[in-house]
């Protein structure tokens, strides 16, 4: 059985919103600001080929999400209004980007460097 932490049950991103919400199969309600999703776009064009993931601050216009498409049973592809659509966000990666109050508190409690 797949780990329910990495299985979305519902993904909501109303047109014009600046956040996307994901309900995970384990009951977690994830909150994903578009600034974070775009800033941590995992595509090679944004991140290069080193394997390191870094935040690249998006402009305001780069934070408007046009469409979300499922990629197999493991990821989503985000299409932004400026045409950028090459990032494939695995469910595990998306879960790590959660900015809900529970995840933010857990991240703040971790020692630096983790």
Short mmCIF file of the C-alpha atoms (twelve columns), coordinates in Angstrom:
data_MODEL
# 
_entry.id   MODEL 
# 
loop_
_atom_site.group_PDB 
_atom_site.id 
_atom_site.type_symbol 
_atom_site.label_atom_id 
_atom_site.label_alt_id 
_atom_site.label_comp_id 
_atom_site.label_asym_id 
_atom_site.label_seq_id 
_atom_site.Cartn_x 
_atom_site.Cartn_y 
_atom_site.Cartn_z 
_atom_site.pdbx_PDB_model_num 
ATOM 1   C CA . UNK A 1   0.000  0.000  0.000   1 
ATOM 2   C CA . UNK A 2   1.216  3.497  -0.826  1 
ATOM 3   C CA . UNK A 3   2.169  5.763  2.047   1 
ATOM 4   C CA . UNK A 4   -0.925 7.947  2.689   1 
ATOM 5   C CA . UNK A 5   1.331  10.927 3.502   1 
ATOM 6   C CA . UNK A 6   2.159  11.114 -0.200  1 
ATOM 7   C CA . UNK A 7   -1.261 10.460 -1.714  1 
ATOM 8   C CA . UNK A 8   -3.413 13.532 -2.418  1 
ATOM 9   C CA . UNK A 9   -7.158 13.130 -2.110  1 
ATOM 10  C CA . UNK A 10  -8.039 16.636 -3.330  1 
ATOM 11  C CA . UNK A 11  -6.104 19.566 -4.789  1 
ATOM 12  C CA . UNK A 12  -7.691 23.025 -4.809  1 
ATOM 13  C CA . UNK A 13  -6.316 26.166 -6.379  1 
ATOM 14  C CA . UNK A 14  -9.109 28.604 -7.212  1 
ATOM 15  C CA . UNK A 15  -8.403 30.934 -10.122 1 
ATOM 16  C CA . UNK A 16  -6.812 34.125 -8.840  1 
ATOM 17  C CA . UNK A 17  -5.793 32.574 -5.519  1 
ATOM 18  C CA . UNK A 18  -2.200 32.778 -4.346  1 
ATOM 19  C CA . UNK A 19  -2.245 29.432 -2.555  1 
ATOM 20  C CA . UNK A 20  -3.010 25.833 -3.426  1 
ATOM 21  C CA . UNK A 21  -4.488 23.480 -0.824  1 
ATOM 22  C CA . UNK A 22  -3.972 19.727 -0.798  1 
ATOM 23  C CA . UNK A 23  -5.891 17.222 1.297   1 
ATOM 24  C CA . UNK A 24  -3.628 14.216 1.873   1 
ATOM 25  C CA . UNK A 25  -4.853 10.654 2.469   1 
ATOM 26  C CA . UNK A 26  -3.415 10.680 6.015   1 
ATOM 27  C CA . UNK A 27  -5.746 13.581 6.951   1 
ATOM 28  C CA . UNK A 28  -3.154 16.355 6.620   1 
ATOM 29  C CA . UNK A 29  -4.362 19.609 5.029   1 
ATOM 30  C CA . UNK A 30  -1.417 21.129 3.166   1 
ATOM 31  C CA . UNK A 31  -1.104 24.826 2.298   1 
ATOM 32  C CA . UNK A 32  1.179  25.862 -0.572  1 
ATOM 33  C CA . UNK A 33  1.734  29.558 -1.335  1 
ATOM 34  C CA . UNK A 34  2.364  30.017 -5.051  1 
ATOM 35  C CA . UNK A 35  5.503  31.975 -4.195  1 
ATOM 36  C CA . UNK A 36  6.894  28.787 -2.607  1 
ATOM 37  C CA . UNK A 37  5.712  26.473 -5.402  1 
ATOM 38  C CA . UNK A 38  7.192  28.653 -8.126  1 
ATOM 39  C CA . UNK A 39  10.287 29.561 -6.110  1 
ATOM 40  C CA . UNK A 40  11.141 25.897 -5.555  1 
ATOM 41  C CA . UNK A 41  10.218 24.750 -9.074  1 
ATOM 42  C CA . UNK A 42  12.152 21.487 -9.497  1 
ATOM 43  C CA . UNK A 43  12.722 21.722 -13.257 1 
ATOM 44  C CA . UNK A 44  16.250 21.741 -14.664 1 
ATOM 45  C CA . UNK A 45  15.667 25.184 -16.191 1 
ATOM 46  C CA . UNK A 46  15.122 26.642 -12.719 1 
ATOM 47  C CA . UNK A 47  17.399 24.426 -10.632 1 
ATOM 48  C CA . UNK A 48  20.117 23.383 -13.073 1 
ATOM 49  C CA . UNK A 49  21.602 19.909 -12.968 1 
ATOM 50  C CA . UNK A 50  23.561 19.936 -9.691  1 
ATOM 51  C CA . UNK A 51  20.865 18.193 -7.665  1 
ATOM 52  C CA . UNK A 52  20.731 21.061 -5.165  1 
ATOM 53  C CA . UNK A 53  17.328 22.698 -4.742  1 
ATOM 54  C CA . UNK A 54  17.386 26.418 -4.062  1 
ATOM 55  C CA . UNK A 55  14.694 29.064 -3.750  1 
ATOM 56  C CA . UNK A 56  14.523 31.431 -6.707  1 
ATOM 57  C CA . UNK A 57  12.311 34.380 -5.797  1 
ATOM 58  C CA . UNK A 58  9.544  34.695 -8.403  1 
ATOM 59  C CA . UNK A 59  8.131  37.999 -9.561  1 
ATOM 60  C CA . UNK A 60  4.519  38.749 -8.705  1 
ATOM 61  C CA . UNK A 61  3.457  37.898 -12.271 1 
ATOM 62  C CA . UNK A 62  5.151  34.478 -12.045 1 
ATOM 63  C CA . UNK A 63  2.907  33.381 -9.174  1 
ATOM 64  C CA . UNK A 64  -0.342 32.952 -11.099 1 
ATOM 65  C CA . UNK A 65  -1.191 29.293 -11.584 1 
ATOM 66  C CA . UNK A 66  -3.100 28.369 -14.727 1 
ATOM 67  C CA . UNK A 67  -3.467 24.601 -14.492 1 
ATOM 68  C CA . UNK A 68  -2.545 21.502 -12.485 1 
ATOM 69  C CA . UNK A 69  -2.184 18.157 -14.242 1 
ATOM 70  C CA . UNK A 70  -1.584 14.736 -12.719 1 
ATOM 71  C CA . UNK A 71  1.601  12.968 -13.830 1 
ATOM 72  C CA . UNK A 72  1.097  9.241  -13.443 1 
ATOM 73  C CA . UNK A 73  0.269  8.360  -9.868  1 
ATOM 74  C CA . UNK A 74  3.247  10.101 -8.312  1 
ATOM 75  C CA . UNK A 75  3.320  13.811 -9.197  1 
ATOM 76  C CA . UNK A 76  1.670  16.917 -10.602 1 
ATOM 77  C CA . UNK A 77  2.774  19.305 -13.295 1 
ATOM 78  C CA . UNK A 78  2.066  22.976 -12.649 1 
ATOM 79  C CA . UNK A 79  1.416  25.319 -15.543 1 
ATOM 80  C CA . UNK A 80  1.874  29.000 -14.750 1 
ATOM 81  C CA . UNK A 81  0.221  31.898 -16.618 1 
ATOM 82  C CA . UNK A 82  3.598  33.056 -17.946 1 
ATOM 83  C CA . UNK A 83  3.878  29.748 -19.850 1 
ATOM 84  C CA . UNK A 84  6.347  28.004 -17.527 1 
ATOM 85  C CA . UNK A 85  5.239  24.366 -17.236 1 
ATOM 86  C CA . UNK A 86  8.295  22.110 -17.058 1 
ATOM 87  C CA . UNK A 87  8.358  21.462 -13.304 1 
ATOM 88  C CA . UNK A 88  7.138  18.044 -12.172 1 
ATOM 89  C CA . UNK A 89  6.409  18.075 -8.434  1 
ATOM 90  C CA . UNK A 90  6.416  14.581 -6.895  1 
ATOM 91  C CA . UNK A 91  3.913  14.134 -4.100  1 
ATOM 92  C CA . UNK A 92  6.766  13.553 -1.654  1 
ATOM 93  C CA . UNK A 93  8.412  16.824 -2.776  1 
ATOM 94  C CA . UNK A 94  5.102  18.708 -2.492  1 
ATOM 95  C CA . UNK A 95  4.582  17.432 1.036   1 
ATOM 96  C CA . UNK A 96  8.028  18.801 1.971   1 
ATOM 97  C CA . UNK A 97  6.989  22.246 0.707   1 
ATOM 98  C CA . UNK A 98  3.913  22.471 2.950   1 
ATOM 99  C CA . UNK A 99  3.571  25.782 4.788   1 
ATOM 100 C CA . UNK A 100 0.602  25.000 7.041   1 
ATOM 101 C CA . UNK A 101 0.943  26.029 10.689  1 
ATOM 102 C CA . UNK A 102 1.679  22.436 11.790  1 
ATOM 103 C CA . UNK A 103 4.503  21.959 9.273   1 
ATOM 104 C CA . UNK A 104 5.897  25.451 9.874   1 
ATOM 105 C CA . UNK A 105 6.066  24.720 13.620  1 
ATOM 106 C CA . UNK A 106 7.798  21.381 12.986  1 
ATOM 107 C CA . UNK A 107 10.317 23.040 10.639  1 
ATOM 108 C CA . UNK A 108 11.031 25.705 13.254  1 
ATOM 109 C CA . UNK A 109 11.692 23.026 15.881  1 
ATOM 110 C CA . UNK A 110 14.276 21.227 13.741  1 
ATOM 111 C CA . UNK A 111 17.942 22.000 14.336  1 
ATOM 112 C CA . UNK A 112 19.565 24.110 11.633  1 
ATOM 113 C CA . UNK A 113 21.127 22.146 8.811   1 
ATOM 114 C CA . UNK A 114 18.397 19.501 8.703   1 
# 
